[in-house]
């Protein structure tokens, strides 16, 4: 089955590709948008960079961008970085019945993910979408409602002034 890391990697690539015409996307922006830790995000981006799916630049104006045309990168190209296939695993350890079923299922998944590209998911944005970070405090309580301030006098002395 497809792991959470693979799903996160696909989401990272889609988000980077969606902001391709706005310039590079920083790790901080990705972390806020996808609600992933920076360390988890960096481990995903390192593998994607090693496979030449994304490129990066350090310093001001730096960040990550998709390395080639969006129509040339399939979702399987991204998933293959994180998902080992049966051909890569030790086939002697698996039972023959399960291996045949899993092999067929794997081929269906690879074929379907290979037909879908990043450009199918991305509509290039003209302006960046502001990201609101969820308010989370130390105890994970929901934020309190704004206090109700009464509009009436609070003493006898203010009462005669209101009338």
WOFENVEN-V426919 format. One record per helix or strand of 3 or more residues. SS is the DSSP state (@ for helix, = for strand). FROM is the first residue (numbers start at 1). TO is the last residue. Records with the same first field share a line. If there is no record, write none. Layout:
SS->FROM-TO, FROM-TO
This chain:
@->4-18, 20-22, 27-34, 38-50, 70-72, 75-82, 91-93, 96-115, 118-121, 156-162
=->54-57, 63-66
